[in-house]
Every structure is written in structure tokens, then in C-alpha cells.
């Protein structure tokens, strides 16, 4: 699953920065420790960093843990700071 967010913090940029411009192409992962949970269960994370080609947008690439169908909060924690908990729906 891919989730988009703002406020991910510092990154290792994959290219030069241009003030007010889009993020550089390539991956620019966050520099702080992070975790992602769905319904309180740890999700396998593949990437958290800037979304290439966008201004100030981060993306989280993750594998949702095995959960029964229902609605669950998605929680991203970066350097000890928790995100708001948007809800994702898991179906059959």
C-alpha cells in the first residue's frame, strides 16, 4: 500500500533542492527512525521519504499486516512524533 503524508522531517535528498520546486527524482528517505502501524500492529515498511516530483509530499510504502475485515487507524511515527490516525478499510 502507498500512503501519502506531509511533515515527514529531514531526508537524504537524491538530488539538488530548488526552493519551492518539486522534490528531486529518485528516493529521498527520511533520516530519522520511524515506524508504521495499522490497527496497532506493526506494518512492514519499504520506504518513507519524499514523493519524487511533488512539493513537500511524503510517501510511505508499506505492507498491511494480516487483519480481519474492518476499519483501522494508520499511524506513522517519525522520531517519536505520531501522525494523526487516518482510517483505512480492509475488505474481504
Buried (B, 14 or more C-beta within 10 A) or exposed (E): EEBEBEEBBEBEBBEEEEEEEBBBEEBBBBBBEBBBBBBEEEBEBEBBBBBBEEEEBBBBBBEBBEEEEEEBBBBBBBEEEEBEEEEBEBEE
